Amino acid sequence: MEGVTREVIFQDLLGILDRLSEDWEYAGEITPDTLVLAELELESIDLVVLGEHVEEHYGTPLPFVEFLTELAQREKSDIRIADIVEFIHTHLNGSKAE
């Protein structure tokens, strides 16, 4: 699924989050800089569910487990929506180039 832009991925991710938001209590606007843990108050299990929905949406497996493991090992304990978009973009397009 090459050629998917970051903007398309961001919009897709917003749609997925909107469908999943019934279980979450965040009512603010989600931007690329929104913090997933601190602002959306998602837990690790929520990130796993989000990953499953992203894989289903794009019809391809993505290494979310490795991504989440890397996050757990970073000094920064939170992730921005833009980080998830970049992760998806990289794995759908095979590189970090737009």
mmCIF file of the C-alpha atoms, coordinates in Angstrom:
data_MODEL
# 
_entry.id   MODEL 
# 
loop_
_atom_site.group_PDB 
_atom_site.id 
_atom_site.type_symbol 
_atom_site.label_atom_id 
_atom_site.label_alt_id 
_atom_site.label_comp_id 
_atom_site.label_asym_id 
_atom_site.label_entity_id 
_atom_site.label_seq_id 
_atom_site.pdbx_PDB_ins_code 
_atom_site.Cartn_x 
_atom_site.Cartn_y 
_atom_site.Cartn_z 
_atom_site.occupancy 
_atom_site.B_iso_or_equiv 
_atom_site.pdbx_formal_charge 
_atom_site.auth_seq_id 
_atom_site.auth_comp_id 
_atom_site.auth_asym_id 
_atom_site.auth_atom_id 
_atom_site.pdbx_PDB_model_num 
ATOM 1  C CA . MET A 1 1  ? 0.000   0.000  0.000  1.00 0.00 ? 1  MET A CA 1 
ATOM 2  C CA . GLU A 1 2  ? 2.662   2.459  -1.055 1.00 0.00 ? 2  GLU A CA 1 
ATOM 3  C CA . GLY A 1 3  ? 1.980   6.126  -1.609 1.00 0.00 ? 3  GLY A CA 1 
ATOM 4  C CA . VAL A 1 4  ? -0.218  6.740  1.429  1.00 0.00 ? 4  VAL A CA 1 
ATOM 5  C CA . THR A 1 5  ? 0.570   10.242 2.703  1.00 0.00 ? 5  THR A CA 1 
ATOM 6  C CA . ARG A 1 6  ? 0.927   11.251 6.316  1.00 0.00 ? 6  ARG A CA 1 
ATOM 7  C CA . GLU A 1 7  ? -2.187  13.449 6.007  1.00 0.00 ? 7  GLU A CA 1 
ATOM 8  C CA . VAL A 1 8  ? -4.292  10.520 4.765  1.00 0.00 ? 8  VAL A CA 1 
ATOM 9  C CA . ILE A 1 9  ? -2.930  8.346  7.577  1.00 0.00 ? 9  ILE A CA 1 
ATOM 10 C CA . PHE A 1 10 ? -3.695  11.091 10.111 1.00 0.00 ? 10 PHE A CA 1 
ATOM 11 C CA . GLN A 1 11 ? -7.292  11.341 8.869  1.00 0.00 ? 11 GLN A CA 1 
ATOM 12 C CA . ASP A 1 12 ? -7.632  7.544  8.870  1.00 0.00 ? 12 ASP A CA 1 
ATOM 13 C CA . LEU A 1 13 ? -6.285  7.433  12.422 1.00 0.00 ? 13 LEU A CA 1 
ATOM 14 C CA . LEU A 1 14 ? -8.769  10.112 13.523 1.00 0.00 ? 14 LEU A CA 1 
ATOM 15 C CA . GLY A 1 15 ? -11.579 7.999  12.095 1.00 0.00 ? 15 GLY A CA 1 
ATOM 16 C CA . ILE A 1 16 ? -10.363 4.904  13.907 1.00 0.00 ? 16 ILE A CA 1 
ATOM 17 C CA . LEU A 1 17 ? -9.977  6.826  17.173 1.00 0.00 ? 17 LEU A CA 1 
ATOM 18 C CA . ASP A 1 18 ? -13.474 8.254  16.725 1.00 0.00 ? 18 ASP A CA 1 
ATOM 19 C CA . ARG A 1 19 ? -14.937 4.766  16.362 1.00 0.00 ? 19 ARG A CA 1 
ATOM 20 C CA . LEU A 1 20 ? -13.040 3.576  19.433 1.00 0.00 ? 20 LEU A CA 1 
ATOM 21 C CA . SER A 1 21 ? -13.730 6.700  21.498 1.00 0.00 ? 21 SER A CA 1 
ATOM 22 C CA . GLU A 1 22 ? -16.941 5.321  22.990 1.00 0.00 ? 22 GLU A CA 1 
ATOM 23 C CA . ASP A 1 23 ? -14.739 3.653  25.590 1.00 0.00 ? 23 ASP A CA 1 
ATOM 24 C CA . TRP A 1 24 ? -12.574 6.736  26.203 1.00 0.00 ? 24 TRP A CA 1 
ATOM 25 C CA . GLU A 1 25 ? -13.426 9.994  27.894 1.00 0.00 ? 25 GLU A CA 1 
ATOM 26 C CA . TYR A 1 26 ? -11.480 12.460 25.732 1.00 0.00 ? 26 TYR A CA 1 
ATOM 27 C CA . ALA A 1 27 ? -13.662 15.131 24.162 1.00 0.00 ? 27 ALA A CA 1 
ATOM 28 C CA . GLY A 1 28 ? -11.019 17.583 22.892 1.00 0.00 ? 28 GLY A CA 1 
ATOM 29 C CA . GLU A 1 29 ? -9.674  18.058 19.396 1.00 0.00 ? 29 GLU A CA 1 
ATOM 30 C CA . ILE A 1 30 ? -7.039  15.510 18.417 1.00 0.00 ? 30 ILE A CA 1 
ATOM 31 C CA . THR A 1 31 ? -4.049  17.032 16.642 1.00 0.00 ? 31 THR A CA 1 
ATOM 32 C CA . PRO A 1 32 ? -0.697  15.567 15.585 1.00 0.00 ? 32 PRO A CA 1 
ATOM 33 C CA . ASP A 1 33 ? 0.740   16.840 18.893 1.00 0.00 ? 33 ASP A CA 1 
ATOM 34 C CA . THR A 1 34 ? -1.927  15.238 21.090 1.00 0.00 ? 34 THR A CA 1 
ATOM 35 C CA . LEU A 1 35 ? -0.314  12.983 23.688 1.00 0.00 ? 35 LEU A CA 1 
ATOM 36 C CA . VAL A 1 36 ? -1.777  9.506  23.607 1.00 0.00 ? 36 VAL A CA 1 
ATOM 37 C CA . LEU A 1 37 ? -1.200  8.572  27.243 1.00 0.00 ? 37 LEU A CA 1 
ATOM 38 C CA . ALA A 1 38 ? -1.411  11.908 29.064 1.00 0.00 ? 38 ALA A CA 1 
ATOM 39 C CA . GLU A 1 39 ? -4.194  13.584 27.063 1.00 0.00 ? 39 GLU A CA 1 
ATOM 40 C CA . LEU A 1 40 ? -6.209  10.740 25.563 1.00 0.00 ? 40 LEU A CA 1 
ATOM 41 C CA . GLU A 1 41 ? -5.548  8.704  28.716 1.00 0.00 ? 41 GLU A CA 1 
ATOM 42 C CA . LEU A 1 42 ? -5.101  5.517  26.740 1.00 0.00 ? 42 LEU A CA 1 
ATOM 43 C CA . GLU A 1 43 ? -3.506  2.532  28.427 1.00 0.00 ? 43 GLU A CA 1 
ATOM 44 C CA . SER A 1 44 ? -1.230  -0.040 26.861 1.00 0.00 ? 44 SER A CA 1 
ATOM 45 C CA . ILE A 1 45 ? -4.151  -2.375 26.133 1.00 0.00 ? 45 ILE A CA 1 
ATOM 46 C CA . ASP A 1 46 ? -5.889  0.494  24.323 1.00 0.00 ? 46 ASP A CA 1 
ATOM 47 C CA . LEU A 1 47 ? -2.782  0.922  22.155 1.00 0.00 ? 47 LEU A CA 1 
ATOM 48 C CA . VAL A 1 48 ? -2.879  -2.781 21.292 1.00 0.00 ? 48 VAL A CA 1 
ATOM 49 C CA . VAL A 1 49 ? -6.541  -2.467 20.288 1.00 0.00 ? 49 VAL A CA 1 
ATOM 50 C CA . LEU A 1 50 ? -5.736  0.653  18.278 1.00 0.00 ? 50 LEU A CA 1 
ATOM 51 C CA . GLY A 1 51 ? -2.943  -1.243 16.522 1.00 0.00 ? 51 GLY A CA 1 
ATOM 52 C CA . GLU A 1 52 ? -5.320  -4.070 15.638 1.00 0.00 ? 52 GLU A CA 1 
ATOM 53 C CA . HIS A 1 53 ? -7.807  -1.627 14.148 1.00 0.00 ? 53 HIS A CA 1 
ATOM 54 C CA . VAL A 1 54 ? -5.077  0.121  12.146 1.00 0.00 ? 54 VAL A CA 1 
ATOM 55 C CA . GLU A 1 55 ? -3.905  -3.226 10.748 1.00 0.00 ? 55 GLU A CA 1 
ATOM 56 C CA . GLU A 1 56 ? -7.474  -4.140 9.872  1.00 0.00 ? 56 GLU A CA 1 
ATOM 57 C CA . HIS A 1 57 ? -8.032  -0.762 8.206  1.00 0.00 ? 57 HIS A CA 1 
ATOM 58 C CA . TYR A 1 58 ? -4.954  -1.074 5.985  1.00 0.00 ? 58 TYR A CA 1 
ATOM 59 C CA . GLY A 1 59 ? -5.232  -4.827 5.505  1.00 0.00 ? 59 GLY A CA 1 
ATOM 60 C CA . THR A 1 60 ? -1.616  -5.436 6.445  1.00 0.00 ? 60 THR A CA 1 
ATOM 61 C CA . PRO A 1 61 ? 0.252   -6.446 9.586  1.00 0.00 ? 61 PRO A CA 1 
ATOM 62 C CA . LEU A 1 62 ? 2.382   -3.770 11.217 1.00 0.00 ? 62 LEU A CA 1 
ATOM 63 C CA . PRO A 1 63 ? 5.008   -4.367 13.932 1.00 0.00 ? 63 PRO A CA 1 
ATOM 64 C CA . PHE A 1 64 ? 3.031   -2.630 16.684 1.00 0.00 ? 64 PHE A CA 1 
ATOM 65 C CA . VAL A 1 65 ? 4.474   -4.898 19.388 1.00 0.00 ? 65 VAL A CA 1 
ATOM 66 C CA . GLU A 1 66 ? 7.994   -3.778 18.512 1.00 0.00 ? 66 GLU A CA 1 
ATOM 67 C CA . PHE A 1 67 ? 6.805   -0.174 18.326 1.00 0.00 ? 67 PHE A CA 1 
ATOM 68 C CA . LEU A 1 68 ? 5.219   -0.369 21.781 1.00 0.00 ? 68 LEU A CA 1 
ATOM 69 C CA . THR A 1 69 ? 8.263   -2.153 23.200 1.00 0.00 ? 69 THR A CA 1 
ATOM 70 C CA . GLU A 1 70 ? 10.498  0.622  21.879 1.00 0.00 ? 70 GLU A CA 1 
ATOM 71 C CA . LEU A 1 71 ? 8.216   3.212  23.473 1.00 0.00 ? 71 LEU A CA 1 
ATOM 72 C CA . ALA A 1 72 ? 8.423   1.471  26.820 1.00 0.00 ? 72 ALA A CA 1 
ATOM 73 C CA . GLN A 1 73 ? 12.217  1.624  26.648 1.00 0.00 ? 73 GLN A CA 1 
ATOM 74 C CA . ARG A 1 74 ? 12.437  5.343  25.774 1.00 0.00 ? 74 ARG A CA 1 
ATOM 75 C CA . GLU A 1 75 ? 13.058  7.929  28.427 1.00 0.00 ? 75 GLU A CA 1 
ATOM 76 C CA . LYS A 1 76 ? 9.987   9.814  27.227 1.00 0.00 ? 76 LYS A CA 1 
ATOM 77 C CA . SER A 1 77 ? 7.000   7.891  28.475 1.00 0.00 ? 77 SER A CA 1 
ATOM 78 C CA . ASP A 1 78 ? 4.404   9.316  26.100 1.00 0.00 ? 78 ASP A CA 1 
ATOM 79 C CA . ILE A 1 79 ? 3.742   9.307  22.395 1.00 0.00 ? 79 ILE A CA 1 
ATOM 80 C CA . ARG A 1 80 ? 2.210   11.899 20.090 1.00 0.00 ? 80 ARG A CA 1 
ATOM 81 C CA . ILE A 1 81 ? -0.366  11.086 17.436 1.00 0.00 ? 81 ILE A CA 1 
ATOM 82 C CA . ALA A 1 82 ? 2.277   12.242 14.935 1.00 0.00 ? 82 ALA A CA 1 
ATOM 83 C CA . ASP A 1 83 ? 4.580   9.440  16.167 1.00 0.00 ? 83 ASP A CA 1 
ATOM 84 C CA . ILE A 1 84 ? 1.919   6.849  15.356 1.00 0.00 ? 84 ILE A CA 1 
ATOM 85 C CA . VAL A 1 85 ? 1.311   8.468  11.961 1.00 0.00 ? 85 VAL A CA 1 
ATOM 86 C CA . GLU A 1 86 ? 5.046   8.349  11.210 1.00 0.00 ? 86 GLU A CA 1 
ATOM 87 C CA . PHE A 1 87 ? 5.245   4.701  12.295 1.00 0.00 ? 87 PHE A CA 1 
ATOM 88 C CA . ILE A 1 88 ? 2.344   3.737  10.015 1.00 0.00 ? 88 ILE A CA 1 
ATOM 89 C CA . HIS A 1 89 ? 3.692   5.842  7.146  1.00 0.00 ? 89 HIS A CA 1 
ATOM 90 C CA . THR A 1 90 ? 7.132   4.257  7.413  1.00 0.00 ? 90 THR A CA 1 
ATOM 91 C CA . HIS A 1 91 ? 5.777   0.715  7.379  1.00 0.00 ? 91 HIS A CA 1 
ATOM 92 C CA . LEU A 1 92 ? 3.191   1.245  4.643  1.00 0.00 ? 92 LEU A CA 1 
ATOM 93 C CA . ASN A 1 93 ? 5.616   3.055  2.353  1.00 0.00 ? 93 ASN A CA 1 
ATOM 94 C CA . GLY A 1 94 ? 8.836   1.247  3.194  1.00 0.00 ? 94 GLY A CA 1 
ATOM 95 C CA . SER A 1 95 ? 10.800  4.397  4.109  1.00 0.00 ? 95 SER A CA 1 
ATOM 96 C CA . LYS A 1 96 ? 10.489  7.746  5.841  1.00 0.00 ? 96 LYS A CA 1 
ATOM 97 C CA . ALA A 1 97 ? 10.294  9.601  2.539  1.00 0.00 ? 97 ALA A CA 1 
ATOM 98 C CA . GLU A 1 98 ? 6.936   11.182 1.615  1.00 0.00 ? 98 GLU A CA 1 
# 
